[in-house]
Amino acid sequence: MMRILKEPLLHFLLIGVAIFAFYAVISPPLPTQQATKKINVTPAQVQQLQARFQNTWSRKPNADELNKFIDAFIREEVLSREALALSMDQGDAVIRQRLVQKMEFLMTSAAAATPATEDELRTFYSENSETYATPPRITFEHVFLGDAVDETAISKILEQLNTGADPSTLGQRLMLPPSLRDVPKRTVDSGFGAGFFDQIALLPSDTWVAPVSSGFGQHAVYVLNLTPSAPPPLEVIRDRVEADWTAQVADKLSEEVYATLRDTYEITRPDNAALSEQLK
């Protein structure tokens, strides 16, 4: 997984190329064109506008629709250039944030262009398998014994249950189903109260056990099956794991590129004493 991160200088150069290519395709060169008041709508820009229309409307534009998109692009270009000429971008936090977002996108785009090898993907999956684990599930029956039940009564009911008595003829009524099949922890705990699942998950299977406490009182519980938490095979969730691997690599690459760029600046900032004074 760390293959892409082992050559930071190379990646920095690649990001530089990406930035240059991005602005060469998307934006006209401002100094020359702004000086001559020329706007050249390139085929690449028309293709981008067409793709934007298609992503929005799920179909290709006709000629009139595409022309309207081009008109809107030209309007945006004229007004944005005039705003820059008037230095309207200076001190605008929204514009600064948008520029930062574009730079961060460019810094992380290299990760998406470099897919994980099979070994990298399997290593990443193994190291993060708990993230992909499905929750445990349980199948059980229960008999509600009441809020306060003495040991003698519990022993008598357990004897009846474990010798074949019909559970529906024993215990007290409760507005919960007498059995739940293949349900996760959240379902059990939402019905019986927090912690009930953890209690019955520790019980032996194929025998009645009591008392087990819930938010209502005491129960006798018969666990038929417990499916433990386990991650699905990589092949089943490969797309999700690949996306997570790419996101992690992109984050690390972004931090490396930022650190490299930051090192090119001479930065002066207030020390802790000055900050403390400022905060008084």
C-alpha positions in Angstrom: 0.0 0.0 0.0 2.8 2.4 0.7 4.3 1.9 -2.7 2.9 5.2 -4.0 4.2 7.1 -1.0 7.8 5.9 -1.2 8.9 8.5 -3.7 7.6 11.9 -2.5 9.8 14.0 -4.8 8.5 12.1 -7.8 4.9 12.5 -6.7 5.5 16.2 -6.1 6.7 16.6 -9.7 3.7 14.6 -10.9 1.3 16.9 -9.0 3.1 19.9 -10.6 2.5 18.4 -14.0 -1.2 17.7 -13.0 -1.7 21.3 -11.9 -0.2 22.6 -15.1 -2.2 20.3 -17.3 -5.4 21.0 -15.4 -5.2 24.8 -15.9 -4.0 24.4 -19.4 -7.2 22.5 -20.3 -9.7 24.2 -18.1 -8.6 27.9 -17.9 -7.2 30.2 -20.5 -3.9 31.8 -19.6 -5.0 34.9 -17.8 -2.1 37.3 -18.3 -2.1 37.2 -22.2 -5.8 36.8 -22.8 -6.9 39.3 -20.1 -4.5 41.9 -21.5 -6.0 41.4 -25.0 -9.6 40.8 -23.8 -9.8 37.5 -25.7 -11.8 34.5 -24.6 -11.2 31.3 -26.5 -13.7 28.6 -25.8 -11.6 25.5 -26.5 -12.9 22.0 -27.7 -11.8 20.7 -24.3 -13.9 23.2 -22.5 -17.0 22.5 -24.7 -16.5 18.8 -23.9 -16.4 19.6 -20.2 -19.6 21.6 -20.5 -21.3 18.8 -22.5 -20.3 16.3 -19.7 -21.7 18.7 -17.0 -25.0 18.9 -18.9 -25.1 15.1 -19.3 -24.3 14.5 -15.6 -27.2 16.8 -14.6 -29.9 15.7 -17.1 -28.7 12.1 -17.9 -28.7 12.8 -21.6 -26.7 14.7 -24.2 -27.6 18.3 -24.9 -28.9 19.5 -28.2 -27.2 22.4 -30.0 -29.4 25.1 -28.4 -28.8 23.7 -24.9 -25.1 23.4 -25.5 -24.9 27.0 -26.8 -26.7 28.2 -23.7 -24.1 26.4 -21.5 -21.4 28.1 -23.6 -23.0 31.5 -23.1 -23.1 30.9 -19.4 -19.5 29.9 -19.4 -18.5 33.0 -21.3 -20.5 35.2 -18.9 -18.7 33.5 -15.9 -15.3 34.0 -17.6 -16.0 37.7 -18.3 -17.2 38.5 -14.8 -14.6 36.4 -13.0 -11.8 38.2 -15.0 -13.2 41.6 -14.2 -13.5 40.6 -10.5 -9.9 39.5 -10.5 -8.9 42.8 -12.2 -10.6 44.6 -9.4 -8.9 42.4 -6.8 -12.2 41.2 -5.5 -10.6 37.9 -4.6 -8.4 39.5 -2.0 -9.5 38.8 1.5 -12.5 36.8 0.5 -12.6 33.7 2.7 -15.1 31.8 0.4 -12.8 32.2 -2.6 -9.8 31.2 -0.5 -11.6 28.1 0.6 -12.6 27.2 -2.9 -9.0 27.6 -4.2 -7.9 25.3 -1.3 -10.4 22.7 -2.3 -9.1 22.7 -5.9 -5.6 22.3 -4.7 -6.5 19.5 -2.4 -8.3 17.8 -5.2 -5.3 18.1 -7.4 -3.0 16.8 -4.7 -5.0 13.7 -4.1 -5.9 12.9 -7.8 -2.6 10.9 -8.2 -3.9 8.3 -5.7 -7.0 7.6 -7.8 -4.8 7.2 -10.9 -2.6 4.6 -9.1 -4.7 1.5 -8.2 -3.6 -0.8 -5.5 -1.8 -4.0 -6.3 -3.4 -7.3 -5.2 -0.9 -7.6 -2.4 -1.5 -4.0 -1.2 -5.2 -4.5 -1.2 -5.1 -7.8 0.7 -2.7 -6.3 3.3 -5.0 -3.3 3.7 -8.0 -5.5 4.0 -6.3 -7.7 6.6 -5.2 -4.7 8.7 -8.6 -3.2 8.7 -10.8 -6.3 8.7 -12.7 -5.2 11.8 -14.0 -2.2 9.8 -15.8 -4.6 7.4 -17.0 -7.1 9.9 -20.7 -7.9 9.9 -22.4 -7.6 13.3 -23.0 -10.8 15.2 -26.5 -12.3 14.9 -28.5 -14.5 17.2 -31.6 -16.8 17.2 -33.3 -17.4 20.6 -36.5 -18.0 22.5 -37.5 -16.5 25.8 -40.0 -16.7 28.5 -40.7 -13.6 30.6 -40.7 -14.5 34.3 -41.7 -11.2 35.7 -40.0 -8.3 37.6 -39.2 -10.1 40.8 -39.0 -13.9 40.8 -37.6 -16.1 43.6 -35.0 -18.8 43.0 -37.5 -21.6 43.8 -39.9 -20.4 41.0 -37.0 -20.0 38.6 -35.8 -23.5 39.2 -39.3 -25.0 38.8 -39.8 -23.2 35.4 -36.3 -24.2 34.2 -37.1 -27.8 35.0 -40.3 -27.7 33.1 -38.8 -26.0 30.1 -35.8 -28.4 29.9 -38.1 -31.4 30.1 -40.2 -30.3 27.1 -42.9 -28.1 28.5 -44.5 -25.7 26.0 -42.9 -22.2 26.6 -46.1 -20.4 25.6 -47.9 -22.0 28.7 -45.3 -20.6 31.2 -44.3 -17.2 32.5 -46.1 -13.9 32.1 -47.3 -12.0 29.1 -45.0 -9.4 27.5 -45.4 -7.2 24.4 -42.4 -8.8 22.8 -42.2 -11.8 20.4 -41.4 -15.0 22.2 -38.7 -15.8 19.7 -36.3 -13.8 17.4 -34.5 -15.4 14.5 -31.1 -14.3 13.1 -31.3 -10.8 14.5 -28.4 -8.3 15.2 -27.5 -6.7 18.5 -29.3 -3.4 17.8 -32.6 -5.2 17.3 -32.3 -7.3 20.5 -31.2 -4.3 22.6 -33.8 -2.0 21.2 -36.5 -4.4 22.4 -35.1 -5.8 25.6 -32.8 -3.0 26.7 -29.1 -2.2 26.4 -26.8 -5.1 27.3 -29.4 -7.9 26.8 -27.7 -9.1 23.6 -24.3 -9.3 25.3 -25.8 -11.4 28.1 -27.4 -14.0 25.9 -24.5 -14.2 23.5 -22.5 -15.7 26.4 -25.1 -18.4 27.2 -24.7 -22.1 26.2 -26.9 -23.1 23.3 -29.7 -25.7 23.2 -30.7 -25.3 26.8 -32.9 -23.0 28.8 -31.0 -20.6 31.1 -32.5 -18.3 33.8 -32.5 -15.7 35.1 -31.4 -13.3 32.4 -32.1 -9.6 33.2 -33.7 -7.2 30.7 -35.3 -3.7 31.0 -38.6 -5.4 31.9 -37.4 -8.0 34.5 -36.2 -11.6 34.4 -36.3 -14.1 31.5 -35.6 -17.7 30.8 -33.7 -17.8 27.5 -33.0 -20.6 25.0 -30.2 -19.8 22.4 -30.6 -21.8 19.2 -27.8 -20.2 17.2 -25.2 -17.5 17.5 -23.4 -16.2 14.3 -20.3 -14.4 15.4 -19.0 -11.1 13.9 -16.9 -11.8 10.8 -15.7 -9.8 7.8 -17.0 -10.9 4.4 -14.5 -12.3 1.9 -12.5 -9.6 0.1 -14.1 -10.6 -3.3 -17.5 -9.7 -2.0 -16.6 -6.1 -0.9 -13.6 -5.5 -3.2 -15.0 -2.2 -4.6 -15.5 -0.8 -1.1 -12.0 -1.9 0.1 -10.4 -0.4 -3.0 -12.2 2.9 -2.4 -11.1 3.0 1.2 -7.5 2.2 0.2 -7.5 5.0 -2.3 -8.9 7.4 0.2 -6.3 6.5 2.8 -3.4 6.8 0.2 -4.9 10.1 -1.0 -4.9 11.5 2.5 -1.3 10.5 3.1 -0.2 11.8 -0.3 -2.0 15.1 0.3 -0.1 15.6 3.6 3.2 14.8 1.9 2.6 17.2 -0.9 1.4 19.9 1.5 4.5 19.4 3.7 6.7 19.7 0.6 4.9 22.9 -0.5 5.0 24.4 3.0 8.7 23.9 3.2 9.1 26.3 0.3 7.7 29.1 2.4 9.3 31.2 5.1 6.5 31.4 7.7 6.4 33.8 10.6 3.7 33.1 13.2 2.9 34.3 16.8 4.5 32.3 19.6 2.5 30.9 22.5 3.2 34.0 24.6 1.7 36.3 22.0 -1.3 34.0 21.6 -1.9 34.0 25.3 -1.8 37.8 25.3 -4.2 37.8 22.3 -6.7 35.6 24.2 -6.8 37.7 27.3 
